[in-house]
Amino acid sequence: MSILVKTVNRIGLLKGDLDCHFIRASMVIIYFFFGYQKWFDYEAKGLIPFFTHGPLIFWMYPVFGIKGATYLLGVSEWLFGALLFAGFWNKRLGVLGALGSVVTFLCTITIIPFMPDGWEPSAGGFPAMVGNVAFLMKDVVLLAVSFYLLKHDAQRLTSAASIDELWRTRAVECGAPVHPASIE
């Protein structure tokens, strides 16, 4: 085992932000594919049990209708995916995408306890999940991933702000002129 760990370290796979980049790219891909589905009838019909039993999203069908709610979900998935993608370069946009992602998965995991026929009676019910509940369980992991990205991007944003402030302070201490727009 020691040889394996040393080899992985030597290759450099455990250095830097490779893990975060991989997680971010995975979320972008997931949002692209799941957002794409929302434009088709089969998906709109398949989402009916989720919307009708979701304590945080039940209101969307009466307000937007089946297709409108599904389209809104697809647009928001593409938006959050695009913001996460932009987060590779822009920390603020990454924070917005991760925050939207956290809210998305909080909404979906709250459906789990209310989904009818989600626990197999022949196996004793809970925790023997089936069907839609089994599908929603992935969102527990996606919520954790979203929170990880939110924390990572917020820390990047905070450390960048700290570095900017340090440079401004040093410039003022050295008597360098400071542009008024840089003091915020």
N, C-alpha and C positions, 0 to 999 in steps of 0.2 A: 504494500500500500504506500509506503514511504517513497518508493521509486516513482510510482504513478504521480503522487503529489508534487515531487520535485520536478518531474518532466513537465507537468502542466504549468508549474511556476516558471520554468525555464522558457517555455514557449511564449509565455506572457498572457495566457488566457485569463489569469486572475488579477491582472493589473489594470488600473485605469477604470473607465466607465463602460467597459464592454457589456457587462451585465445590464446596465441601465439602457444602453443603446439597443440591445437585443430585445428587452422587454418593451421598450417604446415602439420598435419596429413591429413586434408581434401585435401590439394593441392597434396600431395603424392598419395592419392587414385585417385584423378581426373586424374593426369598424367598417372598413371598405366592403367586405363581403356581407356582413350582416346588414349594413345600410342599403346595399344593392338589392337584397331580397325584398325590401319593403315596398318596392315599386310594382310588385306583381300580386295578382289576386290570390294565388295559393298561400302567400304569406299573410295577407290581410285576413283571410279566413282562419288560418292557423293561429293567429294571435288573439282571436276572440276570447278564449278562456283566460288568457293572461290579463287582458284589459278588464274583463268583467269581474275578476277576482282580486285585482290589485288594489290594496287599500290606498295607495298613493296615486294611482293612474286611472281608477274607475271612471272618473269624471270626463275623460278624454273622448269617449264615444258619444255621450250626449252633446258635447260641445262641438266636436269636429267631425263626427260620423266615423264609420269604420275606415274608409279609405283616407280621410283627412288625418285621423290619428296615426294611421300607419305611415303616411307620408311624412308627418311631423317627426315621427320617431326616426325614419330613414334620414331625413335632413339633419336631425340633431346628431345621429351617429356619424354621418359624414363630416359634420362640423367639428365634433369632438376629435375625430380621427385626424382631420386636417390641422387642428390646433396642436394635437400631440405631435404630428409630423413637423410642424413649424417649430416645436419645442426643441428639435435638434439644434436649432440656431438661435431661437429667441426664447429666453427663459420666461418672460411674461406670458407669451402665448402658450407655452408648455404648461404653466400653472393653470391657465384658463381651461385648457383641454383636459387636464387631469382632474380639475375640480368638477367639470361637467361629467366626466367619466365616473367619479365617485358618486355623484347624485344619481346618475343613470343606474348604477348597480345597487345602490341603496333602494331605489324604487323597485327593481326587479326581485331582489331577494326578499322583500317584504311580502311578495306574492306567495312564497313557499308555504307558509302555514295555512293559507286560505284556499289553496288549489284543491278542488274536489278530486277524489280518487287518486291521490298522490302517494298513498301508502298501501302496499299490497296486503290485503286482509289474510290471504292464505299463508303469509309469512309472519303474521302477528302484527301487521300494521307498522307503525313507526318503529324502527328506522329503515324499514324495507321500502325504499323509494322506487317509484315507477313513473313512467310517462313524463308528463310535464315537470314534475318535481325533480326528477333525475336530470332533465334538461336544464333547469334553473340552478342546480347546484354548482355548475361551472361559474356562475356569477359570483359566488362567494370568493373564489380565487381571483376573478377579474376585479372585484372590489378591492382585494388586498393589493393587487398589482397597480390599480389606479391610485390607491393611497400611497404606495411606494413612489410612484412617479410624481405625485403631488408633493410629497416630502422632499424628494430629490430636487425638483425644480424650484421649490420654495427656498431650499438651502442654497442652491446656485444663485438665486436672485438676491438673497440676503448677503451672501459672501461677496458677490459682485458689488452690491451697494456699499458694503464695508470697505472694500478695496478702493472704490471711487472716493469715498469720504476720507480715507487715509491719504490718498493722493492730493485731494483738495487741501486738507489740513497741512500737509508737508509743503505744498506750494505756497500757502499763506505764510507759514513759518519762515520760509526762505525769501519772502518778499516778492514772490512772483505775482504778476497781475492775474487776477482771477476774473474771468468773464462772468457778468451777473447772471447769465442764463445757466451757468454751471452750479449756482448755489440754489438748491431747491430744498 
